[in-house]
């Protein structure tokens, strides 16, 4: 799948400079940035759900070792 985006000359210059700094193509730099953003938002959603569960459970927690035992890991 190919995508096309329009950038101002200043945006293009910044994107090219960033890609060059990290030894990436501009396309790869955009791809990595997109998936990092998706991962960050996913992690934030998981955090919000876990925190809501924690609050609803009366702010009770348990040791990580106990969680591992419960899950059989």
Biopython code that builds the backbone (N, CA, C, O; Angstrom):
import numpy as np
from Bio.PDB.StructureBuilder import StructureBuilder

atoms = [
    (1, "UNK", "N", (0.848, -1.172, 0.000)),
    (1, "UNK", "CA", (0.000, 0.000, 0.000)),
    (1, "UNK", "C", (0.897, 1.239, 0.000)),
    (1, "UNK", "O", (1.872, 1.314, 0.748)),
    (2, "UNK", "N", (0.566, 2.167, -0.812)),
    (2, "UNK", "CA", (1.328, 3.412, -0.884)),
    (2, "UNK", "C", (0.441, 4.560, -0.428)),
    (2, "UNK", "O", (-0.759, 4.587, -0.703)),
    (3, "UNK", "N", (1.044, 5.492, 0.262)),
    (3, "UNK", "CA", (0.331, 6.680, 0.719)),
    (3, "UNK", "C", (1.045, 7.914, 0.196)),
    (3, "UNK", "O", (2.237, 7.886, -0.112)),
    (4, "UNK", "N", (0.309, 8.965, 0.107)),
    (4, "UNK", "CA", (0.870, 10.228, -0.340)),
    (4, "UNK", "C", (0.379, 11.309, 0.613)),
    (4, "UNK", "O", (-0.805, 11.357, 0.946)),
    (5, "UNK", "N", (1.286, 12.175, 1.051)),
    (5, "UNK", "CA", (0.886, 13.299, 1.899)),
    (5, "UNK", "C", (1.514, 14.569, 1.351)),
    (5, "UNK", "O", (2.584, 14.546, 0.744)),
    (6, "UNK", "N", (0.836, 15.651, 1.577)),
    (6, "UNK", "CA", (1.355, 16.948, 1.141)),
    (6, "UNK", "C", (2.019, 17.631, 2.325)),
    (6, "UNK", "O", (1.448, 17.725, 3.412)),
    (7, "UNK", "N", (3.222, 18.101, 2.095)),
    (7, "UNK", "CA", (3.982, 18.813, 3.116)),
    (7, "UNK", "C", (4.388, 20.172, 2.572)),
    (7, "UNK", "O", (4.644, 20.337, 1.379)),
    (8, "UNK", "N", (4.441, 21.126, 3.466)),
    (8, "UNK", "CA", (4.998, 22.419, 3.070)),
    (8, "UNK", "C", (6.496, 22.212, 2.866)),
    (8, "UNK", "O", (7.039, 21.185, 3.271)),
    (9, "UNK", "N", (7.147, 23.154, 2.259)),
    (9, "UNK", "CA", (8.590, 23.019, 2.036)),
    (9, "UNK", "C", (9.335, 22.935, 3.368)),
    (9, "UNK", "O", (10.328, 22.217, 3.483)),
    (10, "UNK", "N", (8.861, 23.660, 4.360)),
    (10, "UNK", "CA", (9.496, 23.616, 5.690)),
    (10, "UNK", "C", (9.278, 22.240, 6.332)),
    (10, "UNK", "O", (10.209, 21.678, 6.908)),
    (11, "UNK", "N", (8.066, 21.698, 6.240)),
    (11, "UNK", "CA", (7.785, 20.368, 6.787)),
    (11, "UNK", "C", (8.626, 19.299, 6.090)),
    (11, "UNK", "O", (9.141, 18.385, 6.735)),
    (12, "UNK", "N", (8.760, 19.422, 4.775)),
    (12, "UNK", "CA", (9.561, 18.469, 4.005)),
    (12, "UNK", "C", (11.016, 18.519, 4.445)),
    (12, "UNK", "O", (11.657, 17.480, 4.605)),
    (13, "UNK", "N", (11.526, 19.700, 4.636)),
    (13, "UNK", "CA", (12.911, 19.873, 5.066)),
    (13, "UNK", "C", (13.133, 19.239, 6.440)),
    (13, "UNK", "O", (14.137, 18.562, 6.658)),
    (14, "UNK", "N", (12.207, 19.456, 7.353)),
    (14, "UNK", "CA", (12.305, 18.868, 8.695)),
    (14, "UNK", "C", (12.251, 17.350, 8.614)),
    (14, "UNK", "O", (13.045, 16.663, 9.257)),
    (15, "UNK", "N", (11.322, 16.826, 7.830)),
    (15, "UNK", "CA", (11.178, 15.367, 7.686)),
    (15, "UNK", "C", (12.443, 14.764, 7.085)),
    (15, "UNK", "O", (12.916, 13.730, 7.558)),
    (16, "UNK", "N", (12.986, 15.382, 6.069)),
    (16, "UNK", "CA", (14.202, 14.873, 5.433)),
    (16, "UNK", "C", (15.396, 14.934, 6.389)),
    (16, "UNK", "O", (16.214, 14.015, 6.430)),
    (17, "UNK", "N", (15.485, 16.010, 7.144)),
    (17, "UNK", "CA", (16.582, 16.149, 8.104)),
    (17, "UNK", "C", (16.483, 15.085, 9.197)),
    (17, "UNK", "O", (17.487, 14.483, 9.579)),
    (18, "UNK", "N", (15.285, 14.863, 9.688)),
    (18, "UNK", "CA", (15.064, 13.852, 10.721)),
    (18, "UNK", "C", (15.428, 12.466, 10.185)),
    (18, "UNK", "O", (16.138, 11.709, 10.847)),
    (19, "UNK", "N", (14.950, 12.143, 9.008)),
    (19, "UNK", "CA", (15.229, 10.835, 8.408)),
    (19, "UNK", "C", (16.728, 10.648, 8.207)),
    (19, "UNK", "O", (17.264, 9.582, 8.512)),
    (20, "UNK", "N", (17.397, 11.656, 7.707)),
    (20, "UNK", "CA", (18.832, 11.570, 7.476)),
    (20, "UNK", "C", (19.583, 11.376, 8.789)),
    (20, "UNK", "O", (20.521, 10.582, 8.859)),
    (21, "UNK", "N", (19.176, 12.097, 9.824)),
    (21, "UNK", "CA", (19.799, 11.993, 11.143)),
    (21, "UNK", "C", (19.738, 10.567, 11.675)),
    (21, "UNK", "O", (20.661, 10.115, 12.353)),
    (22, "UNK", "N", (18.657, 9.860, 11.372)),
    (22, "UNK", "CA", (18.454, 8.495, 11.868)),
    (22, "UNK", "C", (18.742, 7.426, 10.800)),
    (22, "UNK", "O", (18.411, 6.254, 10.980)),
    (23, "UNK", "N", (19.352, 7.839, 9.708)),
    (23, "UNK", "CA", (19.705, 6.929, 8.605)),
    (23, "UNK", "C", (18.500, 6.140, 8.102)),
    (23, "UNK", "O", (18.571, 4.925, 7.918)),
    (24, "UNK", "N", (17.397, 6.846, 7.882)),
    (24, "UNK", "CA", (16.156, 6.249, 7.392)),
    (24, "UNK", "C", (15.718, 6.956, 6.127)),
    (24, "UNK", "O", (16.125, 8.084, 5.848)),
    (25, "UNK", "N", (14.888, 6.279, 5.375)),
    (25, "UNK", "CA", (14.212, 6.982, 4.288)),
    (25, "UNK", "C", (13.106, 7.821, 4.931)),
    (25, "UNK", "O", (12.702, 7.566, 6.066)),
    (26, "UNK", "N", (12.631, 8.803, 4.207)),
    (26, "UNK", "CA", (11.536, 9.621, 4.735)),
    (26, "UNK", "C", (10.311, 8.738, 4.974)),
    (26, "UNK", "O", (9.617, 8.891, 5.979)),
    (27, "UNK", "N", (10.052, 7.818, 4.053)),
    (27, "UNK", "CA", (8.912, 6.918, 4.209)),
    (27, "UNK", "C", (9.016, 6.073, 5.464)),
    (27, "UNK", "O", (8.038, 5.910, 6.193)),
    (28, "UNK", "N", (10.205, 5.534, 5.717)),
    (28, "UNK", "CA", (10.407, 4.713, 6.920)),
    (28, "UNK", "C", (10.276, 5.561, 8.175)),
    (28, "UNK", "O", (9.730, 5.096, 9.176)),
    (29, "UNK", "N", (10.763, 6.790, 8.142)),
    (29, "UNK", "CA", (10.645, 7.681, 9.301)),
    (29, "UNK", "C", (9.173, 7.949, 9.618)),
    (29, "UNK", "O", (8.773, 7.920, 10.781)),
    (30, "UNK", "N", (8.366, 8.212, 8.583)),
    (30, "UNK", "CA", (6.938, 8.443, 8.809)),
    (30, "UNK", "C", (6.253, 7.175, 9.312)),
    (30, "UNK", "O", (5.401, 7.233, 10.198)),
    (31, "UNK", "N", (6.628, 6.037, 8.744)),
    (31, "UNK", "CA", (6.030, 4.759, 9.154)),
    (31, "UNK", "C", (6.317, 4.486, 10.632)),
    (31, "UNK", "O", (5.416, 4.124, 11.388)),
    (32, "UNK", "N", (7.568, 4.660, 11.034)),
    (32, "UNK", "CA", (7.924, 4.438, 12.441)),
    (32, "UNK", "C", (7.190, 5.407, 13.357)),
    (32, "UNK", "O", (6.689, 5.011, 14.409)),
    (33, "UNK", "N", (7.123, 6.665, 12.964)),
    (33, "UNK", "CA", (6.438, 7.664, 13.785)),
    (33, "UNK", "C", (4.959, 7.317, 13.943)),
    (33, "UNK", "O", (4.396, 7.441, 15.030)),
    (34, "UNK", "N", (4.345, 6.887, 12.858)),
    (34, "UNK", "CA", (2.927, 6.518, 12.905)),
    (34, "UNK", "C", (2.693, 5.369, 13.876)),
    (34, "UNK", "O", (1.796, 5.434, 14.716)),
    (35, "UNK", "N", (3.503, 4.314, 13.762)),
    (35, "UNK", "CA", (3.286, 3.156, 14.613)),
    (35, "UNK", "C", (3.687, 3.410, 16.061)),
    (35, "UNK", "O", (3.112, 2.809, 16.968)),
    (36, "UNK", "N", (4.653, 4.279, 16.295)),
    (36, "UNK", "CA", (4.980, 4.671, 17.667)),
    (36, "UNK", "C", (3.807, 5.422, 18.288)),
    (36, "UNK", "O", (3.481, 5.211, 19.456)),
    (37, "UNK", "N", (3.177, 6.293, 17.515)),
    (37, "UNK", "CA", (2.010, 7.040, 17.999)),
    (37, "UNK", "C", (0.864, 6.083, 18.323)),
    (37, "UNK", "O", (0.211, 6.213, 19.358)),
    (38, "UNK", "N", (0.624, 5.123, 17.430)),
    (38, "UNK", "CA", (-0.434, 4.132, 17.662)),
    (38, "UNK", "C", (-0.138, 3.350, 18.937)),
    (38, "UNK", "O", (-1.032, 3.146, 19.759)),
    (39, "UNK", "N", (1.111, 2.910, 19.108)),
    (39, "UNK", "CA", (1.482, 2.151, 20.304)),
    (39, "UNK", "C", (1.313, 2.988, 21.567)),
    (39, "UNK", "O", (0.821, 2.490, 22.580)),
    (40, "UNK", "N", (1.717, 4.255, 21.515)),
    (40, "UNK", "CA", (1.560, 5.137, 22.679)),
    (40, "UNK", "C", (0.094, 5.290, 23.064)),
    (40, "UNK", "O", (-0.245, 5.236, 24.246)),
    (41, "UNK", "N", (-0.774, 5.480, 22.084)),
    (41, "UNK", "CA", (-2.195, 5.634, 22.383)),
    (41, "UNK", "C", (-2.790, 4.337, 22.921)),
    (41, "UNK", "O", (-3.644, 4.369, 23.807)),
    (42, "UNK", "N", (-2.347, 3.202, 22.394)),
    (42, "UNK", "CA", (-2.813, 1.908, 22.884)),
    (42, "UNK", "C", (-2.378, 1.712, 24.339)),
    (42, "UNK", "O", (-3.172, 1.289, 25.180)),
    (43, "UNK", "N", (-1.113, 2.024, 24.628)),
    (43, "UNK", "CA", (-0.614, 1.908, 25.998)),
    (43, "UNK", "C", (-1.385, 2.815, 26.947)),
    (43, "UNK", "O", (-1.698, 2.414, 28.068)),
    (44, "UNK", "N", (-1.691, 4.017, 26.515)),
    (44, "UNK", "CA", (-2.453, 4.943, 27.340)),
    (44, "UNK", "C", (-3.851, 4.405, 27.617)),
    (44, "UNK", "O", (-4.346, 4.514, 28.738)),
    (45, "UNK", "N", (-4.480, 3.833, 26.619)),
    (45, "UNK", "CA", (-5.814, 3.255, 26.807)),
    (45, "UNK", "C", (-5.761, 2.100, 27.814)),
    (45, "UNK", "O", (-6.625, 1.997, 28.684)),
    (46, "UNK", "N", (-4.747, 1.231, 27.696)),
    (46, "UNK", "CA", (-4.609, 0.130, 28.658)),
    (46, "UNK", "C", (-4.400, 0.663, 30.067)),
    (46, "UNK", "O", (-4.977, 0.147, 31.024)),
    (47, "UNK", "N", (-3.574, 1.695, 30.193)),
    (47, "UNK", "CA", (-3.358, 2.311, 31.498)),
    (47, "UNK", "C", (-4.668, 2.852, 32.071)),
    (47, "UNK", "O", (-4.989, 2.610, 33.235)),
    (48, "UNK", "N", (-5.418, 3.580, 31.253)),
    (48, "UNK", "CA", (-6.670, 4.165, 31.732)),
    (48, "UNK", "C", (-7.647, 3.085, 32.178)),
    (48, "UNK", "O", (-8.321, 3.248, 33.195)),
    (49, "UNK", "N", (-7.735, 1.981, 31.432)),
    (49, "UNK", "CA", (-8.614, 0.882, 31.812)),
    (49, "UNK", "C", (-8.149, 0.232, 33.110)),
    (49, "UNK", "O", (-8.966, -0.066, 33.982)),
    (50, "UNK", "N", (-6.851, 0.013, 33.243)),
    (50, "UNK", "CA", (-6.311, -0.606, 34.459)),
    (50, "UNK", "C", (-6.513, 0.308, 35.662)),
    (50, "UNK", "O", (-6.855, -0.159, 36.749)),
    (51, "UNK", "N", (-6.305, 1.602, 35.472)),
    (51, "UNK", "CA", (-6.486, 2.531, 36.582)),
    (51, "UNK", "C", (-7.950, 2.602, 36.999)),
    (51, "UNK", "O", (-8.253, 2.652, 38.191)),
    (52, "UNK", "N", (-8.857, 2.607, 36.030)),
    (52, "UNK", "CA", (-10.290, 2.610, 36.350)),
    (52, "UNK", "C", (-10.658, 1.367, 37.147)),
    (52, "UNK", "O", (-11.413, 1.446, 38.115)),
    (53, "UNK", "N", (-10.127, 0.227, 36.742)),
    (53, "UNK", "CA", (-10.386, -1.022, 37.464)),
    (53, "UNK", "C", (-9.831, -0.942, 38.885)),
    (53, "UNK", "O", (-10.474, -1.393, 39.833)),
    (54, "UNK", "N", (-8.651, -0.375, 39.027)),
    (54, "UNK", "CA", (-8.015, -0.195, 40.334)),
    (54, "UNK", "C", (-8.880, 0.685, 41.236)),
    (54, "UNK", "O", (-9.086, 0.359, 42.406)),
    (55, "UNK", "N", (-9.383, 1.790, 40.703)),
    (55, "UNK", "CA", (-10.223, 2.699, 41.488)),
    (55, "UNK", "C", (-11.540, 2.015, 41.846)),
    (55, "UNK", "O", (-11.990, 2.097, 42.989)),
    (56, "UNK", "N", (-12.164, 1.339, 40.872)),
    (56, "UNK", "CA", (-13.434, 0.650, 41.121)),
    (56, "UNK", "C", (-13.277, -0.473, 42.143)),
    (56, "UNK", "O", (-14.236, -0.831, 42.826)),
    (57, "UNK", "N", (-12.077, -1.026, 42.247)),
    (57, "UNK", "CA", (-11.806, -2.110, 43.183)),
    (57, "UNK", "C", (-11.390, -1.580, 44.551)),
    (57, "UNK", "O", (-10.880, -2.332, 45.381)),
    (58, "UNK", "N", (-11.602, -0.299, 44.785)),
    (58, "UNK", "CA", (-11.267, 0.290, 46.080)),
    (58, "UNK", "C", (-9.788, 0.570, 46.248)),
    (58, "UNK", "O", (-9.279, 0.598, 47.369)),
    (59, "UNK", "N", (-9.110, 0.774, 45.156)),
    (59, "UNK", "CA", (-7.671, 1.078, 45.136)),
    (59, "UNK", "C", (-6.860, -0.016, 45.823)),
    (59, "UNK", "O", (-5.917, 0.256, 46.566)),
    (60, "UNK", "N", (-7.252, -1.255, 45.555)),
    (60, "UNK", "CA", (-6.522, -2.403, 46.083)),
    (60, "UNK", "C", (-5.537, -2.874, 45.024)),
    (60, "UNK", "O", (-5.834, -2.867, 43.829)),
    (61, "UNK", "N", (-4.380, -3.276, 45.476)),
    (61, "UNK", "CA", (-3.386, -3.822, 44.560)),
    (61, "UNK", "C", (-2.833, -5.104, 45.160)),
    (61, "UNK", "O", (-3.098, -5.429, 46.318)),
    (62, "UNK", "N", (-2.064, -5.825, 44.362)),
    (62, "UNK", "CA", (-1.431, -7.043, 44.848)),
    (62, "UNK", "C", (-0.025, -7.113, 44.263)),
    (62, "UNK", "O", (0.254, -6.507, 43.229)),
    (63, "UNK", "N", (0.846, -7.847, 44.922)),
    (63, "UNK", "CA", (2.227, -7.947, 44.425)),
    (63, "UNK", "C", (2.273, -8.581, 43.033)),
    (63, "UNK", "O", (1.435, -9.418, 42.699)),
    (64, "UNK", "N", (3.236, -8.187, 42.242)),
    (64, "UNK", "CA", (3.397, -8.698, 40.896)),
    (64, "UNK", "C", (3.588, -10.218, 40.914)),
    (64, "UNK", "O", (3.068, -10.924, 40.050)),
    (65, "UNK", "N", (4.329, -10.710, 41.890)),
    (65, "UNK", "CA", (4.568, -12.153, 42.010)),
    (65, "UNK", "C", (3.251, -12.910, 42.156)),
    (65, "UNK", "O", (3.095, -14.002, 41.611)),
    (66, "UNK", "N", (2.310, -12.333, 42.885)),
    (66, "UNK", "CA", (0.988, -12.963, 43.041)),
    (66, "UNK", "C", (0.258, -12.984, 41.720)),
    (66, "UNK", "O", (-0.397, -13.975, 41.397)),
    (67, "UNK", "N", (0.349, -11.935, 40.958)),
    (67, "UNK", "CA", (-0.279, -11.884, 39.643)),
    (67, "UNK", "C", (0.294, -12.968, 38.739)),
    (67, "UNK", "O", (-0.450, -13.637, 38.023)),
    (68, "UNK", "N", (1.611, -13.143, 38.767)),
    (68, "UNK", "CA", (2.248, -14.186, 37.971)),
    (68, "UNK", "C", (1.744, -15.571, 38.379)),
    (68, "UNK", "O", (1.500, -16.423, 37.524)),
    (69, "UNK", "N", (1.589, -15.792, 39.671)),
    (69, "UNK", "CA", (1.069, -17.078, 40.158)),
    (69, "UNK", "C", (-0.354, -17.312, 39.655)),
    (69, "UNK", "O", (-0.703, -18.415, 39.234)),
    (70, "UNK", "N", (-1.167, -16.261, 39.704)),
    (70, "UNK", "CA", (-2.562, -16.367, 39.296)),
    (70, "UNK", "C", (-2.687, -16.681, 37.801)),
    (70, "UNK", "O", (-3.605, -17.389, 37.387)),
    (71, "UNK", "N", (-1.767, -16.155, 37.003)),
    (71, "UNK", "CA", (-1.839, -16.356, 35.561)),
    (71, "UNK", "C", (-1.064, -17.591, 35.123)),
    (71, "UNK", "O", (-1.155, -17.997, 33.965)),
    (72, "UNK", "N", (-0.304, -18.193, 36.033)),
    (72, "UNK", "CA", (0.445, -19.400, 35.707)),
    (72, "UNK", "C", (1.711, -19.143, 34.905)),
    (72, "UNK", "O", (2.242, -20.054, 34.270)),
    (73, "UNK", "N", (2.192, -17.919, 34.929)),
    (73, "UNK", "CA", (3.429, -17.603, 34.180)),
    (73, "UNK", "C", (4.663, -17.886, 34.995)),
    (73, "UNK", "O", (5.778, -17.678, 34.519)),
]
sb = StructureBuilder()
sb.init_structure("model")
sb.init_model(0)
sb.init_chain("A")
sb.init_seg("    ")
for serial, (resi, resn, name, xyz) in enumerate(atoms, 1):
    if name == "N":
        sb.init_residue(resn, " ", resi, " ")
    sb.init_atom(name, np.array(xyz, "f"), 0.0, 1.0, " ", f" {name:<3s}", serial, name[0])
structure = sb.get_structure()
